[in-house]
Amino acid sequence: MLTIQLIRQETAFVKERLAVKNFKNLSIVDEIIELDDIRRRMQQERDDAQNDMNSRSKEIGAALKDGNSTKAEELKSQTAELKEKIRILNQEHDIALESMNNKLVLLPNLPHISVKAGHSAEDNEIVHSEGNIPELGADALPHWELTTKYKLIDFELGNKITGAGFPVYTGLGARLQRALINFFLNEAIAAGYNEIQPPLMVNEASGYGTGQLPDKDGQMYYVNEDNLYLIPTAEVPVTNIYRDVILREEEMPVKNVAYSACFRREAGSYGKDVRGLNRLHQFDKVEIVQLAHPAKSYDVLETMKDHVVGLLRKLELPFRILRLCGGDISFTSALTFDFEVYSTAQKRWLEVSSVSNFESFQANRMKLRFKDSEGKTQLAHTLNGSALALPRIVAALLENNQTPDGIKVPEALIPYFGTNIIN
């Protein structure tokens, strides 16, 4: 959530950056300032009335001491009127504050100054590309056929048990999932991340804290009876560990990693882009999360990018990095880099990771703060990244490494998988 101080002090800049994100209802910014003006006025009038009442109370004591009961009763009557005025002012203040906050949560985060305007993924900027795209024969198969051929994933069985988008991994397919999860976790732990195993459901306050609510309400699975949400990513519970927490400056950066199943309704998804593992309702992902000092968060973002680069290099996958434009960046993010791997059989790029800096946007919602060396309390910056999401990594590994003898396993994965080929 944007701070009211920023909105008031940098109104033109706020509107300019919101426009880069294609946010249309810029009048909300002015409405927020108007409501804050009302809130401030009510607060000032309330404080003045409180001071006045305190003065009257002292005068009552003095009048009673002097034996002037008539004046004391008159002052008591004035005090009662002031008390009622304060009660009304408190109500008006709270109404203005609630209305202001209800509008504040509708504003997305401001995009970083490096984020360019754009309308969709087609306007994203490729900032790095690496690796050789393998040459496959004319008989190369897409992953959904390879998983059937080698009995790795049963999509129909998942459809029977639950529905489309909930695959069942079997045999070596299940082992490949486990191998990738362990590989990603161990790489993160070696890089200094602390492993967390979070709950797979969160309450409304947690969804609000990281910005999924109210923005992504319809995209999350909801357990009505208990007012809980299935997590779309481990970012949500892991970041919310620090909701209403004040850290010490020397504790930062805080580095956590978590494996979890992720659940997304993906309402409206259809067509060739959702075949096989391309888009699922339930999938596995390893997430890295950092809490950083505001002055250092963009350096931290670079280290997180480098971490994902190292994983993709070890998996020997051709990949590229994109800086997302204003029209494609998420509601909560200030700057996001997407990682895509090339799926040779499908002849298309597949997104496998987003690494983002949210600056203080989530921290302001969660009241996540730290005390600096001077004892001043500040909002921390939050960052996260997929390291990595499994479905499209599996798709690319299977397709790019298929041979007449089977599917080759990357060398870095062999200690976890137990063999160098799937056949």
N, C-alpha and C positions, 0 to 999 in steps of 0.2 A: 504494500500500500504506500502511495506517495505521502510524504509528510505535508501537513498544512503549511509549515514554514516555507518549504520549497515552492508550493503553489502560490503563496502570497508574494514571496520575494522575487520569483522568476516566472511570473505568469505568462509572458510572451514566449519564453523559452519552452515552458511546459507545453503550451499549445502547439508550438512548432514541432517538437519531438513526437507528440501524440499524433500529429498529422502524418509523420513519417511512418507510423504504425497503422495508418489508414483508419484511425479512430475518428468517427464522423461527428459524434455529439459533443463538440468542444464547448458548447454552452454550459455543460455540467461544471466546468472549471469555474465559471463566473457564479454559478449557483452555489458552489461550495464556499466561495469567498463571501458571498452574501450571508449564508447561514453562519459562517464563522464570525462575521461582523455582529450578527444578532447574538450569538453565543457570548462574544466578548462584552457586548453592551449589557446583557443580562448579568454577566458575572461582575462587571464594574458596579452596576446599580445594586446588586446583592451585597457586595463588599461595603459599599457606602452605607447601605441600610444597616448592615451588621455593626459597622463602626458607630453609627448613630445610636443604635440600640444599646451598645456597650456604654456609651457616654450617658444615656438616660439612666441606665442601671446604676451607675456611680452617683448620679444626681439624686436618685431615689434614696440611696443609703445616706447621703448627706442631709437630705430633707428630713428623713426620719430621725437622724441624730439631733437635728435642730428642733425637733418636735413639730415640724410643719407637715402635718398629715394630709392637708388639702393639696398641697403641691405634690406630695408623694403619690397620692391617688391619681392626680392628673398625669404625672409622668408614667405611672403604671399603665394607664389607658393608652398613652402614646406608644409605650413599649409593646403592648398587645397588638396595636395596629402595625407596627414595624415588623413584628414576628409573622403576621399574616402576609405582609408584603414580601418578606423574604421567602416564605413558603411558595408563593405564586412565582416569584422570580426564579427560584430553584426549578420549578416545573418547566417554565419557559426555556430556561437554560438547557435542561436535559432534553427537551423536545428538539431544540435546535441542534444540539450535539448529536443526537441519534439520527436526525435527518441528514446532517453533514456526513456522518460516518457511512450511512446507507448509500450516499452518492460517491464517497471516496472509494469504496470497494468496487465500483463500476469502472474506475479508471485503470487501464493497464499500466505496466511499468514503462518508464521512458526508455527508448532505445539509446544505446551508447552512440556517441557522436560519429563513430566509424560505420554505423549501420546506415545503409543507403535506402532510399525510398524504393518501393517495388510492390507488386500486387500478388505475386505467387512464387512458387518454387522456381519457375523459369527465370526469375529475376535475381536469383541467388548468385553470389560471386565465388568462383572456384579459386581458392588461394593456394592450393597445393595438390599435386597429383604424383603418384608413385607406384612403381611395380609394372610388370609386364603382363598383359592380358594373354592367357594361353590360347594356343590354336587347337581347336577341337575338330574332330572329323564331322562329316555330314550326319553321322548316326548318333551324335551326342544327344543325351537325354536331359530334360529338365528335372529338377530335384524331386518333384512329385512322382515321376516315373521311376527314378532311381531308388526312392525310399520303398516303393512297392517291389522293385526287382530284388533288392537286398533285404527285404523284410525289416526295415528300420522304423517306419512310422505307419500306423494304420489310421488313415483319416476317416474311413467309413465307420470303424469301430467307435471312434470318438463321437461321430455324429449320432450313432445309436445310443451311446451312453448318456451324452449331454446335448450335443447339437453341433452345427458347423462351427469351426474355429476352435475346437477343443480336441486336438489330436492325441492319440495314444502312442507313446514311444515304446518300442519293443526290442528285445535282444540287444544287438550292437547299437541300435539307435538310442536306446536308453543309456547305454554305456558311454556313447559319444556325448550326450547331454551332461552326464556326470563328470566326464573328463574335462569338458570345457568349463564347467562351473568351478571345479577345483583349480584348474589352470588359472582362470581369471582371479579367483580369490587369493591364491598363493602369490601371484604377481603383485597384487595390490598390497598384501601384507608385507612383502619384501620392500615395497616402496614406502612403508611407514604407516599404512592405514590400519586402523583398529577394526577387527571384524565384529559386526553386529548381526544378530538374527532377530529381526523385528516381527511384530504381529502382522498378519495379512489383512486385518481389518482395522479401520481407524474411526474415531468419532468425528462429529461435525466440526469441532474446534480445530482438529488437526487438518482436515480438508480446507478449512478457512485459512489456517496459518500459512500453508505453502501455496495458496492461491488457486487450488482446484475448485473451491467453492467461493462464490456462486458461479464462477465462469464455466466450469466443466461439469456442472451438476448432472446433466443428461448423459454424459459419457461414462459415468462410473456406475458400477453395480451397487445397488442399495438394498440393505436388509431392513425392511420397513419396521418389523416388530421391535428391533433393538436400536434403530436409528444409527446404524453403522454402515460404512462404505468399504467395499473390497478395494484394496490399494491398486492404483494404476502403475505404481512404481515404488520401490523401496525409499525413494527420496522423501516421500510423505512421512512415514513413521520415523525414519532416522533423523530428519531435520527437526521434527517436532519433539525429539528428546530434549531439545534446548529451548522449548517454548517457556517463556517467563523465567528465563535463567540469565543471571549476570555473570559473565566470565571474567577472568583476569586477563589482562593483555598478554602476559607471558604464556598463557595456555594456547594461544593461537599461533599457527593455524590448527584447528581441530580437524582430524582426518579420520573418517569412518568409511567402511566398505560393508556392503550387505548383499547377499544373494536372496532373491525372493521370486516366487511366482508373481506375475502381474496380471491384472484383469482389466480389460477395456471393452466397452460395448461396441465401439467402432460403428456406431449407427450411421447408415447411409453408405457404407463401403460395399462396392460391388465391382464385377468385371474381372479382367485378366490380372489386375494388380493384387487380387486377394487369393489367387490360386495357391494351393499347397501351404508353404510356410510364410508366404509374403505378408499376410496380415491375419492375426489370430486374436481371439477373445481372451485366451489364457496363454501366457508364454513365460519363459524363464529369463532372468536378467541379473547381472551383477552391477551394482550401482556404487559409484564413489561420490562421497559428499564431503565438502570442506566448509568450515567457518573461518573467515579470514578478516584481518584488519583492513579497513577500507582503503588505506594507502597501499596495500600489497595485494589486493584481490585480483588485479589483472595479471600480475606476475604468477599468482597461484593458478589462474586460468591457463596460462601457457604450460605450466608443469602438468596440468591435467590433460591438456591436449597431447603433450609429449608422451604421457603414459599410454593413451589410446593408440598413438602411432606405434609405440613399441610392441603392443599386443598384435596389431595387424601385421607388422613386419615379421614377428615370430610365427604367425599363422601363414605367412607367405602369400598373402592376398593382395591383389592390386587394389588400391584405394585412392580416394580423393577427399579433400577437405573443402567445405563450402562455408562462407560467411553468409548467414541468412539475412535477407532483406527485410525491410519493415513489414511487408505484407505477409511474410512467412514465419516471422519470429513469434514465440509464444506470448501469451498475455502477461506472464510473470517475468520474462527474461529481459535483461538489458543488452546482452550480446550472446549469440549462440553460434557455435561451429558444429555443423553436421558432418559426420563421416559416412562415406558410402563405399561399398565394395562392389566390384564388377562381377556380375553373374553371367558367365560366358554362355551357358546354354540358353538363357533367357535373353541375352544380348541387351542387358539393361543394368543400371546402377541401383543398388539397394541400400537404403539407409540402415546403419547398424549402431549408430551412436549420435547423441547430441551432448555437447559439453557447453554449459551455460554459466554465466555470471548473473545473478539476480540483484547484485548490489544490496541495498538495504530494504528492498521491496518486501521480501518475505519476513525479514527480521523485524520490520515495523509492525507487521500483522501479528507476529508471535511475541513481540516484546523481548526479542533476543538481543541482549546488550553486553557490553564489556566495559570495565573500568580501565582507563588509560593510566599512564605513569603518574599523571597529575591528580588522579582520583576522579576525573571527569567521566561520566557515563555516556557512552556512545552506542549507536546501533552497529552491529556487526554486519559483514557481508556474507551471503551464502552462495555456494556454488555446487553444482553436481554434474555428473556425466555417466553415461552408460559405458561400462567397461567389462564386458560388452553385453548387448542384447543377443540372445542365442539364435532365434529362428532364422534370420537372414544370413547370419554367419554360417550356420549349418547348410543352408541352401547353396551359398557360394562355395563352401568347402567341397560339398558333394559334386557340384556341377564342374567346378574348375579342375578337380583332381581325378576325374573319371578316366580310366584307361581300359583297354580290352581285358586286363587281368583283374580289375576291381578298382576301388577308390583308394588312392594313396592318402595316408595320414601325415600331416606336417610333422617334421622332426620334433618340434617343441611339444607336441601333443602326445607323442608316443609313450613317454613315461606314465602318463595319466590314462591313456587308452589301452595300453598293453600290447599293441601290435601295430605294424606299419601299413596295414592294408585292410580294407573291408571287402570281402568277397564271399 
